[in-house]
Amino acid sequence: MDIVKSFQNLISSIAEGVSRIFGASDDDYPKTGVQPFEGKANRRKHK
């Protein structure tokens, strides 16, 4: 009986992982776009 429950837990864990990998993205990052460069360029050459 314990072996059957362990096997069910294993299959459930694998199915959950597959659904997270291939499921829809739930990221909630802000849409920032391209950011302009606002610094100074380094004119010194590196050796």
C-alpha positions as CSV (number, residue, x, y, z in Angstrom):
1,M,0.0,0.0,0.0
2,D,2.8,2.4,0.8
3,I,4.5,1.7,-2.5
4,V,1.3,2.6,-4.4
5,K,1.1,5.9,-2.5
6,S,4.7,6.7,-3.1
7,F,4.3,6.0,-6.9
8,Q,1.2,8.3,-7.0
9,N,3.2,11.1,-5.3
10,L,6.0,10.6,-7.8
11,I,3.7,10.8,-10.8
12,S,2.0,13.8,-9.3
13,S,5.3,15.6,-8.8
14,I,6.4,14.9,-12.3
15,A,3.1,16.1,-13.7
16,E,3.3,19.3,-11.7
17,G,6.8,20.0,-13.0
18,V,5.8,19.4,-16.6
19,S,2.8,21.7,-16.3
20,R,4.9,24.5,-14.9
21,I,7.5,24.1,-17.6
22,F,5.1,24.0,-20.5
23,G,2.3,26.1,-19.0
24,A,1.5,29.8,-19.5
25,S,3.9,32.3,-18.1
26,D,2.9,33.9,-14.9
27,D,5.6,36.6,-14.8
28,D,4.5,40.0,-13.8
29,Y,7.4,42.2,-14.9
30,P,6.8,45.8,-16.0
31,K,7.1,46.6,-19.7
32,T,10.1,48.9,-19.8
33,G,11.3,48.8,-23.4
34,V,14.7,50.0,-24.6
35,Q,16.5,52.3,-22.2
36,P,18.8,55.0,-23.6
37,F,22.4,55.3,-22.5
38,E,22.9,58.2,-20.2
39,G,26.5,57.9,-19.2
40,K,29.9,59.0,-20.6
41,A,31.7,56.9,-23.1
42,N,35.2,55.7,-22.1
43,R,37.6,57.2,-24.6
44,R,40.7,55.6,-23.0
45,K,41.9,52.5,-24.9
46,H,42.4,49.3,-23.0
47,K,45.6,47.3,-23.4
